[in-house]
Amino acid sequence: MALRPLCFGLRFRDKGRTLRVKASSRDPKRYVVEVERRGQETRRRGHPSLETAVQDFARAWRNRLH
């Protein structure tokens, strides 16, 4: 399996909530998950791998149901 930085991003939007996964601007081997809600400050979480970033993204997306 080739190890390359993510060359695209993930973005889901629903009812004023936006989740994004993108490569870190400081280190292209790390990834950032951003959770943005209308009227609240954007939360950013850094991850050492794409796998953990996508898991965090999925967990945050599922949490919108609760």
N, CA, C and O atoms as a Tripos MOL2 file, in Angstrom:
@<TRIPOS>MOLECULE
protein
  264   263    66     0     0
PROTEIN
NO_CHARGES

@<TRIPOS>ATOM
      1 N           0.8440   -1.1800    0.0000 N.3       1 MET1
      2 CA          0.0000    0.0000    0.0000 C.3       1 MET1
      3 C           0.8900    1.2450    0.0000 C.2       1 MET1
      4 O           1.8070    1.3590    0.8130 O.2       1 MET1
      5 N           0.6240    2.1420   -0.8830 N.am      2 ALA2
      6 CA          1.3940    3.3740   -0.9810 C.3       2 ALA2
      7 C           1.0360    4.3130    0.1660 C.2       2 ALA2
      8 O          -0.1210    4.3840    0.5820 O.2       2 ALA2
      9 N           2.0110    5.0160    0.6620 N.am      3 LEU3
     10 CA          1.7850    5.9850    1.7310 C.3       3 LEU3
     11 C           1.9350    7.3840    1.1550 C.2       3 LEU3
     12 O           3.0460    7.8810    0.9680 O.2       3 LEU3
     13 N           0.8260    7.9940    0.8830 N.am      4 ARG4
     14 CA          0.8160    9.3420    0.3460 C.3       4 ARG4
     15 C          -0.1410   10.1890    1.1680 C.2       4 ARG4
     16 O          -1.1030    9.6570    1.7230 O.2       4 ARG4
     17 N           0.0950   11.4850    1.2610 N.am      5 PRO5
     18 CA         -0.8650   12.3330    1.9650 C.3       5 PRO5
     19 C          -2.1970   12.3800    1.2200 C.2       5 PRO5
     20 O          -2.2520   12.1990    0.0030 O.2       5 PRO5
     21 N          -3.2400   12.6220    1.9550 N.am      6 LEU6
     22 CA         -4.5790   12.7300    1.3770 C.3       6 LEU6
     23 C          -4.5880   13.8970    0.3990 C.2       6 LEU6
     24 O          -4.2450   15.0190    0.7690 O.2       6 LEU6
     25 N          -4.9760   13.6420   -0.8420 N.am      7 CYS7
     26 CA         -4.9490   14.7000   -1.8560 C.3       7 CYS7
     27 C          -6.3390   15.2890   -2.0560 C.2       7 CYS7
     28 O          -6.5390   16.1290   -2.9330 O.2       7 CYS7
     29 N          -7.2740   14.8630   -1.2660 N.am      8 PHE8
     30 CA         -8.6080   15.4270   -1.3070 C.3       8 PHE8
     31 C          -9.1060   15.4900    0.1270 C.2       8 PHE8
     32 O          -8.4480   14.9740    1.0300 O.2       8 PHE8
     33 N         -10.2370   16.1040    0.3490 N.am      9 GLY9
     34 CA        -10.7720   16.2060    1.7030 C.3       9 GLY9
     35 C         -12.1610   15.6000    1.7790 C.2       9 GLY9
     36 O         -12.7930   15.3180    0.7610 O.2       9 GLY9
     37 N         -12.6140   15.4100    2.9850 N.am     10 LEU10
     38 CA        -13.9810   14.9610    3.2400 C.3      10 LEU10
     39 C         -14.7430   16.1230    3.8400 C.2      10 LEU10
     40 O         -14.2050   16.8580    4.6670 O.2      10 LEU10
     41 N         -15.9790   16.2950    3.4350 N.am     11 ARG11
     42 CA        -16.8150   17.3270    4.0330 C.3      11 ARG11
     43 C         -18.2580   16.8620    4.0040 C.2      11 ARG11
     44 O         -18.8030   16.5530    2.9450 O.2      11 ARG11
     45 N         -18.8650   16.8170    5.1690 N.am     12 PHE12
     46 CA        -20.2890   16.5000    5.2850 C.3      12 PHE12
     47 C         -20.9660   17.6810    5.9490 C.2      12 PHE12
     48 O         -20.4180   18.2800    6.8740 O.2      12 PHE12
     49 N         -22.1650   18.0180    5.4770 N.am     13 ARG13
     50 CA        -22.9420   19.1110    6.0570 C.3      13 ARG13
     51 C         -24.3350   18.6180    6.3740 C.2      13 ARG13
     52 O         -24.9250   17.8530    5.6100 O.2      13 ARG13
     53 N         -24.8670   19.0650    7.5210 N.am     14 ASP14
     54 CA        -26.2220   18.7170    7.9020 C.3      14 ASP14
     55 C         -26.7110   19.6810    8.9660 C.2      14 ASP14
     56 O         -26.1250   19.7580   10.0470 O.2      14 ASP14
     57 N         -27.7730   20.4160    8.6790 N.am     15 LYS15
     58 CA        -28.4550   21.2730    9.6470 C.3      15 LYS15
     59 C         -27.5100   22.1860   10.4250 C.2      15 LYS15
     60 O         -27.5510   22.2210   11.6550 O.2      15 LYS15
     61 N         -26.6740   22.9120    9.7250 N.am     16 GLY16
     62 CA        -25.7890   23.8650   10.3740 C.3      16 GLY16
     63 C         -24.5330   23.2690   10.9720 C.2      16 GLY16
     64 O         -23.7990   23.9680   11.6720 O.2      16 GLY16
     65 N         -24.2670   22.0150   10.7210 N.am     17 ARG17
     66 CA        -23.0690   21.3490   11.2340 C.3      17 ARG17
     67 C         -22.2360   20.8860   10.0480 C.2      17 ARG17
     68 O         -22.7600   20.2690    9.1210 O.2      17 ARG17
     69 N         -20.9500   21.1800   10.0740 N.am     18 THR18
     70 CA        -20.0360   20.7770    9.0030 C.3      18 THR18
     71 C         -18.8570   20.0350    9.6160 C.2      18 THR18
     72 O         -18.2520   20.5030   10.5800 O.2      18 THR18
     73 N         -18.5370   18.8810    9.0530 N.am     19 LEU19
     74 CA        -17.3690   18.1040    9.4580 C.3      19 LEU19
     75 C         -16.4270   18.0080    8.2750 C.2      19 LEU19
     76 O         -16.8520   17.7880    7.1410 O.2      19 LEU19
     77 N         -15.1330   18.1780    8.5530 N.am     20 ARG20
     78 CA        -14.1280   18.1090    7.4900 C.3      20 ARG20
     79 C         -12.9410   17.2750    7.9460 C.2      20 ARG20
     80 O         -12.5900   17.2630    9.1260 O.2      20 ARG20
     81 N         -12.3390   16.5880    7.0100 N.am     21 VAL21
     82 CA        -11.0360   15.9330    7.2070 C.3      21 VAL21
     83 C         -10.1320   16.4940    6.1330 C.2      21 VAL21
     84 O         -10.4890   16.5190    4.9550 O.2      21 VAL21
     85 N          -8.9560   16.9440    6.5450 N.am     22 LYS22
     86 CA         -8.0040   17.4590    5.5690 C.3      22 LYS22
     87 C          -6.5900   17.2340    6.0750 C.2      22 LYS22
     88 O          -6.3790   17.0110    7.2670 O.2      22 LYS22
     89 N          -5.6280   17.2920    5.1750 N.am     23 ALA23
     90 CA         -4.2240   17.1470    5.5480 C.3      23 ALA23
     91 C          -3.8050   18.3640    6.3540 C.2      23 ALA23
     92 O          -4.2300   19.4850    6.0740 O.2      23 ALA23
     93 N          -2.9730   18.1360    7.3500 N.am     24 SER24
     94 CA         -2.4760   19.2280    8.1800 C.3      24 SER24
     95 C          -1.5720   20.1330    7.3470 C.2      24 SER24
     96 O          -0.7810   19.6590    6.5320 O.2      24 SER24
     97 N          -1.6990   21.4270    7.5610 N.am     25 SER25
     98 CA         -0.8520   22.3600    6.8200 C.3      25 SER25
     99 C           0.5760   22.3570    7.3520 C.2      25 SER25
    100 O           1.5020   22.7240    6.6290 O.2      25 SER25
    101 N           0.7690   21.9470    8.6080 N.am     26 ARG26
    102 CA          2.1030   21.9170    9.2040 C.3      26 ARG26
    103 C           2.8760   20.6550    8.8390 C.2      26 ARG26
    104 O           4.0810   20.7070    8.5920 O.2      26 ARG26
    105 N           2.1800   19.5230    8.8060 N.am     27 ASP27
    106 CA          2.8280   18.2390    8.5170 C.3      27 ASP27
    107 C           1.9160   17.4460    7.5880 C.2      27 ASP27
    108 O           0.8580   16.9950    8.0270 O.2      27 ASP27
    109 N           2.2820   17.2580    6.3280 N.am     28 PRO28
    110 CA          1.3960   16.5800    5.3730 C.3      28 PRO28
    111 C           1.1260   15.1090    5.6890 C.2      28 PRO28
    112 O           0.2600   14.4960    5.0640 O.2      28 PRO28
    113 N           1.8550   14.5320    6.6490 N.am     29 LYS29
    114 CA          1.6060   13.1510    7.0370 C.3      29 LYS29
    115 C           0.5660   13.0530    8.1550 C.2      29 LYS29
    116 O           0.1660   11.9520    8.5340 O.2      29 LYS29
    117 N           0.1330   14.1800    8.6730 N.am     30 ARG30
    118 CA         -0.8860   14.2110    9.7360 C.3      30 ARG30
    119 C          -2.1870   14.7630    9.1570 C.2      30 ARG30
    120 O          -2.1850   15.4020    8.1050 O.2      30 ARG30
    121 N          -3.2900   14.5130    9.8470 N.am     31 TYR31
    122 CA         -4.6110   14.9290    9.3730 C.3      31 TYR31
    123 C          -5.3610   15.6660   10.4720 C.2      31 TYR31
    124 O          -5.1100   15.4550   11.6590 O.2      31 TYR31
    125 N          -6.2770   16.5230   10.0710 N.am     32 VAL32
    126 CA         -7.0520   17.3350   10.9990 C.3      32 VAL32
    127 C          -8.5360   17.0970   10.7330 C.2      32 VAL32
    128 O          -8.9810   17.0850    9.5860 O.2      32 VAL32
    129 N          -9.2950   16.9080   11.8160 N.am     33 VAL33
    130 CA        -10.7510   16.8070   11.7400 C.3      33 VAL33
    131 C         -11.3030   18.1010   12.3150 C.2      33 VAL33
    132 O         -10.9700   18.4720   13.4410 O.2      33 VAL33
    133 N         -12.1410   18.7870   11.5570 N.am     34 GLU34
    134 CA        -12.7660   20.0280   12.0070 C.3      34 GLU34
    135 C         -14.2620   19.8150   12.1530 C.2      34 GLU34
    136 O         -14.9150   19.2830   11.2550 O.2      34 GLU34
    137 N         -14.8030   20.2370   13.3000 N.am     35 VAL35
    138 CA        -16.2410   20.1800   13.5500 C.3      35 VAL35
    139 C         -16.7080   21.6240   13.7270 C.2      35 VAL35
    140 O         -16.3210   22.3070   14.6750 O.2      35 VAL35
    141 N         -17.5390   22.0660   12.8040 N.am     36 GLU36
    142 CA        -18.0150   23.4500   12.8100 C.3      36 GLU36
    143 C         -19.5250   23.4450   13.0050 C.2      36 GLU36
    144 O         -20.2520   22.7460   12.2990 O.2      36 GLU36
    145 N         -19.9830   24.2290   13.9660 N.am     37 ARG37
    146 CA        -21.4210   24.3670   14.2080 C.3      37 ARG37
    147 C         -21.7880   25.8270   14.1450 C.2      37 ARG37
    148 O         -21.0050   26.6950   14.5300 O.2      37 ARG37
    149 N         -22.9660   26.0920   13.6640 N.am     38 ARG38
    150 CA        -23.4510   27.4550   13.5640 C.3      38 ARG38
    151 C         -23.4930   28.0850   14.9570 C.2      38 ARG38
    152 O         -24.0970   27.5260   15.8720 O.2      38 ARG38
    153 N         -22.8590   29.2370   15.1200 N.am     39 GLY39
    154 CA        -22.8870   29.9620   16.3810 C.3      39 GLY39
    155 C         -21.8970   29.4590   17.4170 C.2      39 GLY39
    156 O         -21.9100   29.9470   18.5470 O.2      39 GLY39
    157 N         -21.0390   28.5040   17.0810 N.am     40 GLN40
    158 CA        -20.0460   27.9830   18.0180 C.3      40 GLN40
    159 C         -18.6610   28.0190   17.3820 C.2      40 GLN40
    160 O         -18.5150   28.1150   16.1630 O.2      40 GLN40
    161 N         -17.6670   27.9410   18.2310 N.am     41 GLU41
    162 CA        -16.2910   27.9430   17.7520 C.3      41 GLU41
    163 C         -15.9610   26.6000   17.0890 C.2      41 GLU41
    164 O         -16.4150   25.5510   17.5470 O.2      41 GLU41
    165 N         -15.1770   26.6360   16.0220 N.am     42 THR42
    166 CA        -14.7700   25.4260   15.3110 C.3      42 THR42
    167 C         -13.7960   24.6270   16.1710 C.2      42 THR42
    168 O         -12.8370   25.1750   16.7140 O.2      42 THR42
    169 N         -14.0530   23.3270   16.2890 N.am     43 ARG43
    170 CA        -13.1610   22.4390   17.0350 C.3      43 ARG43
    171 C         -12.2800   21.6870   16.0460 C.2      43 ARG43
    172 O         -12.7630   21.1570   15.0450 O.2      43 ARG43
    173 N         -10.9830   21.6460   16.3350 N.am     44 ARG44
    174 CA        -10.0230   20.9490   15.4760 C.3      44 ARG44
    175 C          -9.2960   19.8960   16.2920 C.2      44 ARG44
    176 O          -8.8590   20.1500   17.4150 O.2      44 ARG44
    177 N          -9.1730   18.7090   15.7110 N.am     45 ARG45
    178 CA         -8.4530   17.6210   16.3670 C.3      45 ARG45
    179 C          -7.4510   17.0430   15.3720 C.2      45 ARG45
    180 O          -7.8090   16.6960   14.2460 O.2      45 ARG45
    181 N          -6.1960   16.9440   15.7980 N.am     46 GLY46
    182 CA         -5.1450   16.4050   14.9480 C.3      46 GLY46
    183 C          -4.9960   14.8980   15.1370 C.2      46 GLY46
    184 O          -5.2380   14.3750   16.2240 O.2      46 GLY46
    185 N          -4.5980   14.2060   14.0710 N.am     47 HIS47
    186 CA         -4.4280   12.7560   14.1030 C.3      47 HIS47
    187 C          -3.1540   12.3670   13.3650 C.2      47 HIS47
    188 O          -2.7980   12.9820   12.3600 O.2      47 HIS47
    189 N          -2.4630   11.3330   13.8750 N.am     48 PRO48
    190 CA         -1.2000   10.9190   13.2350 C.3      48 PRO48
    191 C          -1.3890   10.1230   11.9500 C.2      48 PRO48
    192 O          -0.4480    9.9810   11.1700 O.2      48 PRO48
    193 N          -2.6020    9.5980   11.7160 N.am     49 SER49
    194 CA         -2.8160    8.8000   10.5080 C.3      49 SER49
    195 C          -4.2000    9.0790    9.9320 C.2      49 SER49
    196 O          -5.0890    9.5880   10.6150 O.2      49 SER49
    197 N          -4.3550    8.7370    8.6790 N.am     50 LEU50
    198 CA         -5.6510    8.8970    8.0170 C.3      50 LEU50
    199 C          -6.6910    7.9820    8.6550 C.2      50 LEU50
    200 O          -7.8540    8.3620    8.7890 O.2      50 LEU50
    201 N          -6.2820    6.7940    9.0430 N.am     51 GLU51
    202 CA         -7.2120    5.8400    9.6570 C.3      51 GLU51
    203 C          -7.8600    6.4100   10.9170 C.2      51 GLU51
    204 O          -9.0790    6.3310   11.0720 O.2      51 GLU51
    205 N          -7.0690    6.9780   11.8100 N.am     52 THR52
    206 CA         -7.6430    7.5270   13.0440 C.3      52 THR52
    207 C          -8.4740    8.7710   12.7640 C.2      52 THR52
    208 O          -9.4620    9.0230   13.4540 O.2      52 THR52
    209 N          -8.0870    9.5500   11.7610 N.am     53 ALA53
    210 CA         -8.8640   10.7390   11.3980 C.3      53 ALA53
    211 C         -10.2380   10.3490   10.8610 C.2      53 ALA53
    212 O         -11.2370   10.9770   11.2130 O.2      53 ALA53
    213 N         -10.3030    9.3280   10.0180 N.am     54 VAL54
    214 CA        -11.5790    8.8840    9.4600 C.3      54 VAL54
    215 C         -12.4450    8.2560   10.5520 C.2      54 VAL54
    216 O         -13.6640    8.4270   10.5370 O.2      54 VAL54
    217 N         -11.8460    7.5380   11.4920 N.am     55 GLN55
    218 CA        -12.6170    6.9940   12.6110 C.3      55 GLN55
    219 C         -13.2170    8.1120   13.4570 C.2      55 GLN55
    220 O         -14.3780    8.0370   13.8590 O.2      55 GLN55
    221 N         -12.4250    9.1470   13.7260 N.am     56 ASP56
    222 CA        -12.9240   10.2910   14.4920 C.3      56 ASP56
    223 C         -14.0300   11.0090   13.7180 C.2      56 ASP56
    224 O         -15.0360   11.4220   14.2960 O.2      56 ASP56
    225 N         -13.8350   11.1520   12.4120 N.am     57 PHE57
    226 CA        -14.8420   11.7780   11.5570 C.3      57 PHE57
    227 C         -16.1640   11.0130   11.6350 C.2      57 PHE57
    228 O         -17.2260   11.6170   11.7850 O.2      57 PHE57
    229 N         -16.0970    9.6830   11.5310 N.am     58 ALA58
    230 CA        -17.3070    8.8500   11.5790 C.3      58 ALA58
    231 C         -17.9840    8.9490   12.9450 C.2      58 ALA58
    232 O         -19.2090    9.0340   13.0300 O.2      58 ALA58
    233 N         -17.1820    8.9380   14.0130 N.am     59 ARG59
    234 CA        -17.7360    9.0450   15.3620 C.3      59 ARG59
    235 C         -18.4480   10.3990   15.5480 C.2      59 ARG59
    236 O         -19.5450   10.4570   16.1030 O.2      59 ARG59
    237 N         -17.8160   11.4790   15.0790 N.am     60 ALA60
    238 CA        -18.4160   12.8040   15.1980 C.3      60 ALA60
    239 C         -19.6920   12.9120   14.3530 C.2      60 ALA60
    240 O         -20.6590   13.5450   14.7760 O.2      60 ALA60
    241 N         -19.7020   12.3050   13.1750 N.am     61 TRP61
    242 CA        -20.8760   12.3580   12.3190 C.3      61 TRP61
    243 C         -22.0410   11.5930   12.9390 C.2      61 TRP61
    244 O         -23.1860   12.0410   12.8740 O.2      61 TRP61
    245 N         -21.7490   10.4380   13.5420 N.am     62 ARG62
    246 CA        -22.7960    9.6740   14.2150 C.3      62 ARG62
    247 C         -23.3260   10.4070   15.4440 C.2      62 ARG62
    248 O         -24.5040   10.2780   15.7790 O.2      62 ARG62
    249 N         -22.4710   11.1750   16.1170 N.am     63 ASN63
    250 CA        -22.8960   11.9020   17.3200 C.3      63 ASN63
    251 C         -23.9240   12.9770   17.0180 C.2      63 ASN63
    252 O         -24.6120   13.4350   17.9300 O.2      63 ASN63
    253 N         -24.0470   13.3880   15.7770 N.am     64 ARG64
    254 CA        -25.0430   14.4050   15.4420 C.3      64 ARG64
    255 C         -26.4540   13.8780   15.6440 C.2      64 ARG64
    256 O         -27.3990   14.6610   15.7480 O.2      64 ARG64
    257 N         -26.6080   12.5600   15.7010 N.am     65 LEU65
    258 CA        -27.9300   11.9590   15.8810 C.3      65 LEU65
    259 C         -28.3870   12.0140   17.3280 C.2      65 LEU65
    260 O         -29.5670   11.7980   17.6070 O.2      65 LEU65
    261 N         -27.4720   12.3010   18.2640 N.am     66 HIS66
    262 CA        -27.8210   12.2910   19.6870 C.3      66 HIS66
    263 C         -27.8690   13.6790   20.2590 C.2      66 HIS66
    264 O         -28.1480   13.8480   21.4450 O.2      66 HIS66
@<TRIPOS>BOND
     1     1     2 1
     2     2     3 1
     3     3     4 2
     4     3     5 am
     5     5     6 1
     6     6     7 1
     7     7     8 2
     8     7     9 am
     9     9    10 1
    10    10    11 1
    11    11    12 2
    12    11    13 am
    13    13    14 1
    14    14    15 1
    15    15    16 2
    16    15    17 am
    17    17    18 1
    18    18    19 1
    19    19    20 2
    20    19    21 am
    21    21    22 1
    22    22    23 1
    23    23    24 2
    24    23    25 am
    25    25    26 1
    26    26    27 1
    27    27    28 2
    28    27    29 am
    29    29    30 1
    30    30    31 1
    31    31    32 2
    32    31    33 am
    33    33    34 1
    34    34    35 1
    35    35    36 2
    36    35    37 am
    37    37    38 1
    38    38    39 1
    39    39    40 2
    40    39    41 am
    41    41    42 1
    42    42    43 1
    43    43    44 2
    44    43    45 am
    45    45    46 1
    46    46    47 1
    47    47    48 2
    48    47    49 am
    49    49    50 1
    50    50    51 1
    51    51    52 2
    52    51    53 am
    53    53    54 1
    54    54    55 1
    55    55    56 2
    56    55    57 am
    57    57    58 1
    58    58    59 1
    59    59    60 2
    60    59    61 am
    61    61    62 1
    62    62    63 1
    63    63    64 2
    64    63    65 am
    65    65    66 1
    66    66    67 1
    67    67    68 2
    68    67    69 am
    69    69    70 1
    70    70    71 1
    71    71    72 2
    72    71    73 am
    73    73    74 1
    74    74    75 1
    75    75    76 2
    76    75    77 am
    77    77    78 1
    78    78    79 1
    79    79    80 2
    80    79    81 am
    81    81    82 1
    82    82    83 1
    83    83    84 2
    84    83    85 am
    85    85    86 1
    86    86    87 1
    87    87    88 2
    88    87    89 am
    89    89    90 1
    90    90    91 1
    91    91    92 2
    92    91    93 am
    93    93    94 1
    94    94    95 1
    95    95    96 2
    96    95    97 am
    97    97    98 1
    98    98    99 1
    99    99   100 2
   100    99   101 am
   101   101   102 1
   102   102   103 1
   103   103   104 2
   104   103   105 am
   105   105   106 1
   106   106   107 1
   107   107   108 2
   108   107   109 am
   109   109   110 1
   110   110   111 1
   111   111   112 2
   112   111   113 am
   113   113   114 1
   114   114   115 1
   115   115   116 2
   116   115   117 am
   117   117   118 1
   118   118   119 1
   119   119   120 2
   120   119   121 am
   121   121   122 1
   122   122   123 1
   123   123   124 2
   124   123   125 am
   125   125   126 1
   126   126   127 1
   127   127   128 2
   128   127   129 am
   129   129   130 1
   130   130   131 1
   131   131   132 2
   132   131   133 am
   133   133   134 1
   134   134   135 1
   135   135   136 2
   136   135   137 am
   137   137   138 1
   138   138   139 1
   139   139   140 2
   140   139   141 am
   141   141   142 1
   142   142   143 1
   143   143   144 2
   144   143   145 am
   145   145   146 1
   146   146   147 1
   147   147   148 2
   148   147   149 am
   149   149   150 1
   150   150   151 1
   151   151   152 2
   152   151   153 am
   153   153   154 1
   154   154   155 1
   155   155   156 2
   156   155   157 am
   157   157   158 1
   158   158   159 1
   159   159   160 2
   160   159   161 am
   161   161   162 1
   162   162   163 1
   163   163   164 2
   164   163   165 am
   165   165   166 1
   166   166   167 1
   167   167   168 2
   168   167   169 am
   169   169   170 1
   170   170   171 1
   171   171   172 2
   172   171   173 am
   173   173   174 1
   174   174   175 1
   175   175   176 2
   176   175   177 am
   177   177   178 1
   178   178   179 1
   179   179   180 2
   180   179   181 am
   181   181   182 1
   182   182   183 1
   183   183   184 2
   184   183   185 am
   185   185   186 1
   186   186   187 1
   187   187   188 2
   188   187   189 am
   189   189   190 1
   190   190   191 1
   191   191   192 2
   192   191   193 am
   193   193   194 1
   194   194   195 1
   195   195   196 2
   196   195   197 am
   197   197   198 1
   198   198   199 1
   199   199   200 2
   200   199   201 am
   201   201   202 1
   202   202   203 1
   203   203   204 2
   204   203   205 am
   205   205   206 1
   206   206   207 1
   207   207   208 2
   208   207   209 am
   209   209   210 1
   210   210   211 1
   211   211   212 2
   212   211   213 am
   213   213   214 1
   214   214   215 1
   215   215   216 2
   216   215   217 am
   217   217   218 1
   218   218   219 1
   219   219   220 2
   220   219   221 am
   221   221   222 1
   222   222   223 1
   223   223   224 2
   224   223   225 am
   225   225   226 1
   226   226   227 1
   227   227   228 2
   228   227   229 am
   229   229   230 1
   230   230   231 1
   231   231   232 2
   232   231   233 am
   233   233   234 1
   234   234   235 1
   235   235   236 2
   236   235   237 am
   237   237   238 1
   238   238   239 1
   239   239   240 2
   240   239   241 am
   241   241   242 1
   242   242   243 1
   243   243   244 2
   244   243   245 am
   245   245   246 1
   246   246   247 1
   247   247   248 2
   248   247   249 am
   249   249   250 1
   250   250   251 1
   251   251   252 2
   252   251   253 am
   253   253   254 1
   254   254   255 1
   255   255   256 2
   256   255   257 am
   257   257   258 1
   258   258   259 1
   259   259   260 2
   260   259   261 am
   261   261   262 1
   262   262   263 1
   263   263   264 2
@<TRIPOS>SUBSTRUCTURE
     1 MET1         2 RESIDUE 1 A MET
     2 ALA2         6 RESIDUE 1 A ALA
     3 LEU3        10 RESIDUE 1 A LEU
     4 ARG4        14 RESIDUE 1 A ARG
     5 PRO5        18 RESIDUE 1 A PRO
     6 LEU6        22 RESIDUE 1 A LEU
     7 CYS7        26 RESIDUE 1 A CYS
     8 PHE8        30 RESIDUE 1 A PHE
     9 GLY9        34 RESIDUE 1 A GLY
    10 LEU10       38 RESIDUE 1 A LEU
    11 ARG11       42 RESIDUE 1 A ARG
    12 PHE12       46 RESIDUE 1 A PHE
    13 ARG13       50 RESIDUE 1 A ARG
    14 ASP14       54 RESIDUE 1 A ASP
    15 LYS15       58 RESIDUE 1 A LYS
    16 GLY16       62 RESIDUE 1 A GLY
    17 ARG17       66 RESIDUE 1 A ARG
    18 THR18       70 RESIDUE 1 A THR
    19 LEU19       74 RESIDUE 1 A LEU
    20 ARG20       78 RESIDUE 1 A ARG
    21 VAL21       82 RESIDUE 1 A VAL
    22 LYS22       86 RESIDUE 1 A LYS
    23 ALA23       90 RESIDUE 1 A ALA
    24 SER24       94 RESIDUE 1 A SER
    25 SER25       98 RESIDUE 1 A SER
    26 ARG26      102 RESIDUE 1 A ARG
    27 ASP27      106 RESIDUE 1 A ASP
    28 PRO28      110 RESIDUE 1 A PRO
    29 LYS29      114 RESIDUE 1 A LYS
    30 ARG30      118 RESIDUE 1 A ARG
    31 TYR31      122 RESIDUE 1 A TYR
    32 VAL32      126 RESIDUE 1 A VAL
    33 VAL33      130 RESIDUE 1 A VAL
    34 GLU34      134 RESIDUE 1 A GLU
    35 VAL35      138 RESIDUE 1 A VAL
    36 GLU36      142 RESIDUE 1 A GLU
    37 ARG37      146 RESIDUE 1 A ARG
    38 ARG38      150 RESIDUE 1 A ARG
    39 GLY39      154 RESIDUE 1 A GLY
    40 GLN40      158 RESIDUE 1 A GLN
    41 GLU41      162 RESIDUE 1 A GLU
    42 THR42      166 RESIDUE 1 A THR
    43 ARG43      170 RESIDUE 1 A ARG
    44 ARG44      174 RESIDUE 1 A ARG
    45 ARG45      178 RESIDUE 1 A ARG
    46 GLY46      182 RESIDUE 1 A GLY
    47 HIS47      186 RESIDUE 1 A HIS
    48 PRO48      190 RESIDUE 1 A PRO
    49 SER49      194 RESIDUE 1 A SER
    50 LEU50      198 RESIDUE 1 A LEU
    51 GLU51      202 RESIDUE 1 A GLU
    52 THR52      206 RESIDUE 1 A THR
    53 ALA53      210 RESIDUE 1 A ALA
    54 VAL54      214 RESIDUE 1 A VAL
    55 GLN55      218 RESIDUE 1 A GLN
    56 ASP56      222 RESIDUE 1 A ASP
    57 PHE57      226 RESIDUE 1 A PHE
    58 ALA58      230 RESIDUE 1 A ALA
    59 ARG59      234 RESIDUE 1 A ARG
    60 ALA60      238 RESIDUE 1 A ALA
    61 TRP61      242 RESIDUE 1 A TRP
    62 ARG62      246 RESIDUE 1 A ARG
    63 ASN63      250 RESIDUE 1 A ASN
    64 ARG64      254 RESIDUE 1 A ARG
    65 LEU65      258 RESIDUE 1 A LEU
    66 HIS66      262 RESIDUE 1 A HIS
